[in-house]
Structures are given as C-alpha cells and as structure tokens.
Amino acid sequence: MQRHGLSRPLKMIFAGSFARINTEQFSKSVSSDRSLQMNRLSILSILLSGCALLNSFLYADDLQSRLKLNIETHRVFGSEHPGLYKHPASITELSNGDLYIAYYGGSGEYSTDTAVYGSRRKSGETNWSPPAVIADTPFHGDGNPVVWQAPDGLVWLFYVNLYGDTWSDARVKAKISTDGAQTWSDSFMLSEEPGSMVRGKPIVLMDGDYLLPMYHETGDNQEILAPDTSSYFLRFHPPTKKWTATNRIHSKQGNLQP
C-alpha cells in the first residue's frame, strides 16, 4: 500500500544518537511537490531531536549510576580526638601514594586554642594515623590549613593565623616538608596584610609558577561578609623562591575563597 507517493513505508534506523531515513525514489508524479520535501526534512529533524534527547537521558542515567558506584563517604575523625570544633579539612595524595589530611580544631572557630592537625593513611592501608599537631601558634588561633605537594616534591602547608576577634585580623603563614610530611619546618609569614586568608590548593602554571588562591576579608562581623572583601592570588616563582600578589577580584557582595 502506497502512502503519499512513496513506493513503500519509511525505514528508520537508530544507532545511539544517529538517525537516518531510507526511502525509495519518489515517483515522477510528485517529484516537484515541495510540501513532501518539507515533510521529509521535518521528519528527519524530529528523529534527530528525539535521538539526541534519548541519548542525553541514557548518558545522565549512566553518569548517575557511575557516581553511585564511585563516590564513597568515610568517617575519619570525631569527638574521640582533640577539639570539639573541627573545620575545613584539606587532603592531598603524596608521591608515594599516601593520603595526608590537615584540618584545624579547638574549642571554637575563633578560639586561641585552635591548632592545625595532620594525619596520614599509608598507601594500601585503610586506617588513619592519630591526628598530631603540625602548627600551633602560642596565644593565637590557627585555621584553614591547605596541604599540597609541589612538582619538585616539597610538601607545603599553608594556614591562617588569627590576631584578633575576626578573620579580618588574620595573617597567612606557611611551612614546608622535605620528607613527605613526616616532619615540618619552622613557620614563616607568607602574608602580613591584616585580613589575609587562604583556603584552596595552588595551581601549577605552564611556565612552572604556582598560583595560590587567596582572599582578603574585611569587616568586624564574625557572621556577615563585608562587601569590600576581595580575592586574589599569590604567585610563586620556584627559581627565585619569591611570592608576588596579583590584582584583586571584587564583586558587589564581597568575593572570597577563590
């Protein structure tokens, strides 16, 4: 049975997101009928759109299933370890395959008894070592540790040192380790500007320099961000061992933790 001048019905072939229509040659009596040509284009467009939509659904389902399989949550530390307050943790994989965590803890966010703790999970093992203090400034709080191993093997520890009642009174200090975070150097001041803060790991640029995300927090409120809070980077040049600051990034409501 012929429909619309076609010698046989349309054949539709689907392969993933690919679609094609195979038809017999139109009869000469309708070859000049532009409406039929438009119908062919419309059908092809609908099929392609449908295949693309179907493919996106299949991809989303596959991604969701893979995420369920690959994301696991593990409890590492709790109230059994020092400090009721435990805040932002940083984790890095060392060159030997060990995982190393740094976090800060104490009796409260702005307390002077806060210190930076470190813990290691050796490659191939499942247990973490008991947290040990790796940075503690007498009479001042410490926080926001960032632990990271550079391409040359040095392990860096960046952290905030509090000199007042809010983070607008903070400074940024650092330590390095030459033995895979087994021991640490004395601390040194990375930024003495009041309000200096750190939270994210450095980025290695194509030329070998490092970009350390930084932000400058202002205001006297412990809960509300001041609108002139800004973000920037400290750039480290390995040959000279010098850090230089970039320009500031501003937004209407304040910009922090880049």
Secondary structure, 3 states (H helix, E strand, C coil): CCECCECCCCEEEEECCEEEEECCCCCHHHCCCHHHHHHHHHHHHHHHHHHHHHHHHHHHHHHHHHHHHHCCCCCCCCCCCCCCEEEEEEEEECCCCCEEEEEEEECCCCCCCCEEEEEEECCCCCCCCCCEEEECCCCCEEEEEEEEECCCCCEEEEEEEECCCCHHHEEEEEEEECCCCCCCCCCEEEECCCCEEECCCCEECCCCCEEEEEEECCCCCCCCCCCCCEEEEEEEECCCCEEEECCCECCCCCCCCC
